[in-house]
């Protein structure tokens, strides 16, 4: 028995139990299974007969039975159920429990071919972790090709489950650096002057980087060319290693001032880890899939930036389509699709889909609020005029009542309601 999406065959190697197992590869249709013909039926041997006429009649009857026996048996198609998942776990010789059932369902959802080896590899990523919140992150880590880095599971879990916001984490990091600089200034006598001066210089550089990050969305436009995080990630990681070294050095002392220094370092390290984890999770989500259940869909790079429209609003989320068939991330801003999800004080949540073809632009505004839809529709002419001033022609503007789930575009999955169990005899 196998489980497939009607529109997307899944690698079903090892899932067919038959006298002669065919070599089935990803992408082959179910027709390769022999059309459902039952080749295991046995034909009863001829019995001794009294006369030639009865032999002829028996041969005809036997021929009819043989024909019936060789008729293709009906193929059963039924939705995926928990019993089917349990049967798959039995085939894999894995324990049947909530964790295993959830893992199998997520592997199917993310298009991971179900084998014992892959099941074990993902299970290894969950060792010592809260499986209730980490299982999906472990599967994502695997399909992104990062199974050798179990730390990625924690980073993704914190980002996806706890809805991390880059603005609050960057602001907390800025405050921690300011507090630490103040501590250094007032306690220069007991610390190594050279070390503290070097630390102050590093903090000053990072403060400049964070200021750029927090200002990227300021004003009336977002400069997509500024959405680069590689340099900041490197600087933050280097700083983190430096702080770890200082904590190790001063952690062995019981001097009151040095203990105060250690406490400040620990606070700085905690805020740094939060920010570094957020940026790293964004990079993981932007990484190409090693396994993609929807190979025909677009791949997107993901960014989260502070929202300039208000202090207590959710961060702006940006998806930018990446070029297909490129080993390295490549973005063509002259032929692209961009998702821009933002929260506004007066209009609520809006997701804007922008399609770009050279100097022509198509806008689709998605909102769940009818009042917001009408307001945006009334602003179409104003938008056209604004775009014409920067030499862009509006190809079309739509405003629809619809709530967009960006996760489906960042992490495309198979709808389990569409997964069909096919049972046939080979």
C-alpha positions in Angstrom: 0.0 0.0 0.0 1.3 3.5 -0.8 0.3 7.0 -0.1 0.4 9.6 -2.8 -0.8 13.1 -3.6 -3.0 12.9 -6.8 -0.9 15.6 -8.4 2.5 14.6 -6.9 3.9 11.1 -6.8 5.9 10.4 -3.6 8.8 8.1 -3.4 7.2 4.8 -2.4 10.2 2.6 -2.3 9.8 -0.1 0.3 6.1 0.5 0.8 4.8 -2.3 -1.6 4.6 -5.8 -0.3 4.3 -8.3 -3.1 5.8 -11.6 -4.3 7.9 -9.7 -6.8 8.5 -6.1 -5.9 8.8 -3.7 -8.9 11.5 -1.1 -9.0 9.5 2.1 -8.5 11.1 5.5 -8.7 10.0 9.0 -7.8 7.8 10.4 -10.5 6.5 7.1 -11.9 2.8 6.7 -12.0 0.8 4.0 -10.4 0.4 2.4 -13.8 3.9 1.0 -13.4 2.6 -1.3 -10.7 1.3 -3.7 -13.5 -2.2 -2.3 -13.8 -3.4 -4.0 -10.7 -3.2 -7.5 -12.2 -3.2 -10.4 -9.7 -0.4 -12.7 -10.7 -0.5 -14.8 -7.6 -3.8 -16.7 -8.4 -3.4 -20.5 -8.7 -5.4 -22.4 -11.3 -6.8 -25.8 -10.1 -5.2 -28.8 -11.8 -7.2 -30.9 -14.3 -9.0 -33.9 -12.8 -9.4 -37.3 -14.4 -12.4 -37.4 -16.8 -14.6 -40.3 -18.1 -15.1 -39.3 -21.7 -13.7 -36.9 -24.3 -16.9 -34.8 -24.4 -16.7 -34.0 -20.7 -13.0 -33.1 -21.2 -13.9 -30.5 -23.8 -16.6 -29.0 -21.5 -14.2 -28.9 -18.5 -11.5 -27.2 -20.6 -14.0 -24.5 -21.6 -15.1 -24.0 -18.0 -11.6 -23.9 -16.8 -10.6 -21.4 -19.4 -13.5 -19.1 -18.3 -12.3 -19.4 -14.6 -8.7 -18.6 -15.7 -9.9 -15.5 -17.6 -11.7 -14.3 -14.5 -8.7 -15.0 -12.3 -6.5 -12.9 -14.6 -9.0 -10.0 -14.6 -7.5 -6.8 -13.1 -8.6 -6.5 -9.5 -10.1 -3.1 -8.5 -7.7 -0.5 -7.1 -8.8 0.9 -3.7 -8.4 4.6 -3.1 -9.1 6.0 0.4 -8.1 9.0 2.4 -5.1 8.8 4.8 -6.1 7.8 8.3 -4.3 7.2 11.6 -4.6 3.4 11.0 -2.6 3.8 7.8 0.1 5.8 9.6 0.2 3.1 12.3 0.6 0.4 9.6 3.5 2.4 8.1 5.2 2.5 11.5 4.8 -1.2 11.8 6.4 -1.7 8.4 9.3 0.6 9.5 9.5 -1.4 12.8 9.1 1.8 14.8 7.1 2.3 18.0 3.5 3.5 17.7 3.0 6.6 19.8 2.0 10.3 19.4 5.5 11.4 18.6 6.0 8.8 15.9 2.6 9.4 14.4 3.2 13.1 14.2 6.6 12.6 12.7 5.3 10.3 9.9 2.4 12.8 9.1 4.9 15.7 8.9 7.3 13.7 6.7 4.4 13.0 4.3 3.3 16.7 4.5 6.8 17.9 3.6 7.4 15.3 0.9 10.1 13.3 2.7 10.2 9.7 1.3 9.3 7.5 4.2 12.1 5.1 5.0 13.5 3.8 8.3 16.8 5.6 7.7 15.2 9.0 7.2 12.9 8.5 10.1 15.9 7.8 12.3 17.8 10.8 11.0 15.0 13.2 11.9 14.4 11.4 15.2 18.1 12.1 16.0 17.5 15.8 15.5 14.8 15.6 18.3 17.0 14.1 20.9 16.8 16.1 24.1 14.2 18.5 22.7 10.6 19.3 23.4 9.0 17.1 20.7 5.6 18.8 21.0 7.0 22.0 19.5 10.2 20.8 17.8 9.0 18.0 15.5 8.0 20.2 12.5 11.2 22.2 12.9 13.2 19.0 12.8 11.5 18.0 9.5 12.1 21.5 8.1 15.8 21.2 9.1 16.0 17.9 7.3 14.4 19.1 4.0 16.7 22.1 4.1 19.7 19.8 4.1 20.8 20.8 7.6 20.5 17.4 9.4 24.1 17.7 10.5 23.2 20.9 12.5 20.7 20.0 15.3 21.0 23.5 16.7 18.9 24.6 13.6 15.9 22.8 15.2 16.0 25.1 18.2 16.4 28.2 16.2 13.5 27.4 13.9 11.3 26.4 16.9 11.9 29.7 18.7 11.2 31.6 15.5 8.1 29.8 14.3 6.5 28.9 17.6 7.2 32.0 19.7 6.7 34.5 16.8 10.1 36.2 17.3 10.2 39.9 16.3 13.4 41.4 14.9 12.5 44.9 16.1 12.1 44.0 19.8 15.2 41.8 19.8 17.4 44.4 18.1 16.2 47.1 20.5 16.9 44.8 23.5 20.4 44.2 22.1 21.0 47.9 21.7 19.9 48.5 25.3 22.2 45.7 26.6 25.2 47.2 24.7 24.5 50.7 26.1 24.3 49.2 29.6 27.5 47.4 29.1 29.3 50.4 27.8 28.2 52.3 30.9 29.5 49.6 33.1 32.9 49.6 31.4 33.1 53.4 31.8 32.4 53.3 35.5 34.6 50.3 36.2 37.8 50.9 34.2 40.1 50.5 37.2 39.8 46.8 37.8 39.5 45.5 34.2 42.2 45.0 31.6 42.2 48.3 29.8 43.2 46.9 26.4 40.5 44.2 26.5 37.8 46.7 27.5 38.9 49.2 24.9 38.7 46.5 22.2 35.3 45.4 23.5 34.1 49.0 23.4 35.2 49.3 19.7 33.4 46.1 18.8 30.2 47.3 20.5 30.4 50.7 18.7 30.6 48.9 15.3 27.6 46.7 16.1 25.6 49.7 17.3 26.1 51.2 13.9 25.0 48.0 12.2 21.9 47.7 14.3 21.0 51.3 13.7 21.0 50.6 10.0 18.8 47.5 10.5 16.3 49.5 12.5 16.2 52.3 9.9 15.8 50.1 6.8 12.0 50.5 6.9 12.0 54.2 7.9 10.7 56.8 5.6 8.3 56.1 2.7 10.2 53.3 0.9 12.1 50.1 1.6 15.5 49.8 -0.2 15.6 46.1 -1.2 19.3 46.4 -1.9 19.9 47.0 1.8 18.3 43.6 2.8 21.6 41.9 3.4 22.3 40.1 6.7 25.5 38.0 5.9 27.9 40.7 7.3 25.8 41.4 10.4 25.5 37.6 11.1 29.3 37.2 10.9 29.9 40.2 13.2 27.3 39.0 15.7 28.7 35.5 15.8 32.3 36.7 16.2 31.1 39.0 19.1 29.3 36.1 20.7 32.5 34.0 20.6 34.5 36.8 22.1 31.9 37.3 25.0 32.0 33.5 25.7 35.7 33.7 26.1 35.4 36.6 28.5 32.7 34.8 30.5 35.0 31.8 30.8 37.8 34.0 32.0 35.9 36.0 34.6 33.7 33.1 35.7 36.5 31.6 37.8 36.8 34.7 40.0 34.9 35.6 43.1 35.8 39.3 43.2 32.7 41.4 43.6 33.5 43.7 40.7 34.4 40.8 38.4 31.2 39.0 39.3 29.3 42.2 38.3 31.2 42.2 35.0 30.2 38.6 34.5 26.6 39.4 35.2 26.7 42.2 32.6 28.4 39.8 30.1 25.7 37.2 30.6 22.9 39.7 30.0 24.6 40.9 26.8 25.2 37.3 25.6 21.5 36.5 26.2 20.3 39.4 24.1 22.9 38.7 21.4 21.8 35.1 21.2 18.2 36.1 20.7 19.0 38.4 17.8 21.5 36.0 16.3 19.0 33.2 16.4 16.3 35.3 14.7 18.6 36.3 11.8 19.9 32.7 11.5 16.3 31.4 11.3 15.5 33.8 8.6 18.5 32.6 6.6 17.5 28.9 7.1 14.0 29.7 5.8 15.5 31.4 2.8 17.7 28.4 2.0 16.8 26.2 -1.0 15.1 22.9 -0.2 17.1 19.6 -0.5 13.6 18.0 -0.7 10.7 20.0 -2.1 7.2 18.5 -2.3 6.2 21.1 -4.8 9.2 21.4 -7.1 7.1 23.5 -9.5 6.5 26.2 -7.0 8.7 29.3 -6.5 11.4 29.6 -3.9 11.5 32.7 -1.8 14.0 34.5 0.4 12.6 35.7 3.6 13.2 38.9 5.6 11.7 40.4 8.7 12.3 44.2 9.3 11.0 46.7 11.9 7.6 48.3 11.1 8.0 52.1 10.8 4.2 52.7 11.1 4.0 52.3 14.8 6.0 51.1 17.9 3.7 48.2 18.9 2.9 46.8 15.4 4.2 43.5 14.2 7.3 43.5 12.1 7.0 43.7 8.3 7.6 40.4 6.6 9.0 40.3 3.1 9.3 37.4 0.6 11.2 37.9 -2.6 11.2 35.2 -5.3 14.6 33.6 -6.1 15.7 32.5 -9.5 15.1 28.8 -10.2 17.9 26.4 -11.0 20.6 28.5 -9.4 22.9 26.9 -6.9 23.5 30.2 -5.3 20.7 32.6 -4.2 20.0 34.9 -7.1 17.3 37.5 -7.2 16.1 39.3 -10.3 14.4 42.5 -9.3 13.3 43.2 -12.8 11.3 39.9 -13.1 10.0 39.0 -9.7 7.2 38.4 -7.3 7.3 40.1 -3.9 5.1 39.5 -0.8 4.9 42.4 1.6 2.9 41.7 4.8 2.4 44.6 7.2 0.2 45.7 10.0 -1.1 49.3 10.0 -2.6 51.4 12.8 -5.9 52.2 11.0 -6.3 49.5 8.3 -5.2 46.4 10.1 -3.2 43.7 8.4 -2.5 43.9 4.7 -0.6 41.6 2.4 0.5 43.1 -0.9 1.6 40.9 -3.7 3.7 42.8 -6.3 4.5 41.2 -9.7 7.3 43.0 -11.6 8.0 42.6 -15.3 10.7 45.1 -16.3 9.0 48.5 -15.8 5.5 47.2 -15.4 4.0 46.4 -12.0 0.9 44.5 -10.9 -0.5 44.9 -7.4 -2.8 42.6 -5.4 -3.9 44.0 -2.0 -5.2 41.3 0.3 -7.2 42.1 3.4 -9.8 40.5 5.6 -11.5 43.9 6.2 -14.2 45.2 3.8 -13.6 48.8 4.9 -9.9 48.5 4.2 -10.6 47.0 0.8 -12.8 49.9 -0.2 -10.3 52.4 1.1 -7.4 50.9 -0.9 -9.6 50.7 -4.0 -10.2 54.4 -3.8 -6.5 55.0 -3.8 -5.7 53.3 -7.1 -5.3 56.5 -9.1 -2.9 57.9 -6.5 -0.8 54.8 -6.6 -0.6 55.0 -10.4 0.6 58.6 -10.3 3.2 57.8 -7.7 4.6 54.9 -9.7 4.7 56.9 -12.9 7.1 59.4 -11.2 9.7 56.7 -10.8 9.1 55.4 -14.4 6.9 52.4 -13.5 3.7 51.6 -15.3 0.8 50.0 -13.5 -0.3 46.8 -15.3 -3.2 46.2 -12.9 -4.4 46.7 -9.4 -6.7 44.3 -7.5 -8.1 44.5 -4.0 -9.5 41.3 -2.6 -10.9 40.0 0.7 -8.4 37.3 1.5 -6.0 36.5 4.3 -2.6 35.3 3.0 -0.6 32.7 5.0 3.0 33.5 4.1 4.2 30.2 5.7 2.6 28.3 2.8 4.9 30.2 0.4 8.0 29.9 2.5 7.4 26.3 3.4 5.2 24.6 0.8 3.7 21.4 1.9 1.3 18.7 0.7 -2.3 18.9 2.0 -2.8 15.8 4.0 -6.5 15.9 3.1 -5.5 15.3 -0.5 -3.2 12.4 0.3 -4.7 9.2 -1.0 -4.0 5.6 0.0 -3.8 3.3 -3.0 -4.0 -0.4 -2.5 -3.6 -2.8 -5.4 -2.3 -6.2 -6.0 0.8 -6.7 -8.1 
